[in-house]
Amino acid sequence: MFIKPRQFPHPVLSDFSDDLVGCDFQASLLPSVTSSTYNFNASFITSCSDLQSLINTGKACYAVHIECAKTRYRTLHKSDAGVFSFSIPAARLDGTVELSCFILAEDNIDGYSSSFFHSDYAGASFRIMQGDILAVAENKSFEADKQIEEIKNIPSIFSIQPNKNEEAPPLDVGLGTHKIVIFLSEDNFSRYQLLKGNRDMSPIFFQMLIMPALVFVLEILKKKPEDVEDFDDKRWYKVLSKKLAEAGYKITELDDNPDSSVQIAQKLVGEPLPLSLKALEDISTGYSVEGDE
Amino acid sequence: MKLIYMREGCLNDLKHNLNNNVLRYKEAEPWLAGYFKGSSWHIASTVEFDDIDLICDGSPNYDLANSKKIYSALKHLSPSQASDERLWAAMTHSIFWKYMRARWPAEDYLTKNGELKSKEALETRYFVKGSKGLVRNGVARLWWYGYVSYDEDREDKFELTTVMLKYQDVAQNILERNFSRNNTLMKAVLEVLKDLETTGTPFYKRANFRLLMEYINSIGGVTVLDALPLKDVKHMVESKIKLLSPFSNWF
């Protein structure tokens, strides 16, 4: 819900009008990402002492309106503190997220007036309803860049299966089918099965299982390009070829590329290491995620 | 059964070649496997779901029943997953092909000479086009009807869905308004409609309903509606309906 320049039925502090003069209202929003949420730290400041007074007396509040057109998500977070934070489940956002910052009326206000009103409003007062906009800061947007969702999507060319061979290594990789199959020894597979339901663990599994398998595949493609003929009809090969092309690499010419397999893998999957370390940090500190609905 | 997504390249191909493929949209059976000549046009997701047996009928009268079927089977989809065009395009072109042929037949979008009257009209039903695409795609709309109105706290969890789908115009008019993205606002409007129907004063007249939606939108230009408690939103809606309703003297 971006606020476009408009005329309100009462004076509103904004960059696009001079309804209130000699004061301003600014907001900053810092988004960060964990394994399953987008977290926002919001900071507000106003030099309008009259609005600040309304906030101090509970008649107004700071508010952030969040709207994501693609996922049809829309909500409001508000506080009487100039600094507050909130979280949104990652699955609720995708693509451009519009963030609007306000000072809103928390209650009906009879006779709203301010010493900062433009002289045109001298002596005038207004009836304000709960939820009315009293000040609006510059529109902001945030790209929910699918960094988290990609962790679910990339493995669509990976499959994790048990290796029932008695002498199975802890981890092995098979490339003979349409998916890159990550084979885990049976006891490791059992542990994986127990833990995989916890979404907070997904970045860790990504780093532990998908990344080494991806680096292994890239090593083969780099060092044994002649083996490509064995794979080029496989679904994983086609997907990987497309992903590599999007990242500026040609799958049949990786042997000529100076970038290491580790570097290429990170370009393909968006550097999951920080996410997995953050997930470990969250787990070790007992952080738990709460939905906002 | 696992949910499938259409491959991005295949999706682009179909959208790009819609004019050339228009006659295929009249075929009785899904045709993508032949069109893509054996190469896989879809990717299986990890999302499981039970078979969905939609009522294949051209009438909107079955939208409620079909919405209940789709949403009940796919309630576990996240909004992010359910906003993915690859998912709904795969469904409209495969497992729900027969439903699409019955409810949104391509013939409706063709001239007598078999040419597309409007590429956009067909595209909005079989793909997800634009910001309102999710409530226009033939199958996605059924899921989103459920998502915005399903209420776990009610004895009949689809009670508000029933109200919303009483008339097509109500559903479209609400869902295409931005305020409907807030479930509290959405439910406030639907609860008022339900209460009015219960008391024998239904408010479904098309012109008046549109005026009500325009009124809520205009209020939203000054007031952040999301900041209002449910009872205040309901009061606002009731007050406006009182002015608009031919039964206003019943209040």
Interface residues (C-beta under 8 A of the other chain):
Chain A: M1 R6 F8 P9 A63 H65 E67 A69 K70 T71 R72 Y73 R74 T75 L76 K78 A90 A91 R92 L93 D94 F102 L104 E106 M129 Q130 G131 D132 I133 E149 K152 S156 H178 R235 K242 E293
Chain B: Y5 G9 S40 I43 A44 S45 T46 S78 P79 S80 Q81 A82 S83 D84 S131 L134 W144 Y147 V148 N178 F179 S180 R181 N182 N183 G221 V222 T223 V224 L225 D226 A227 L228 D232
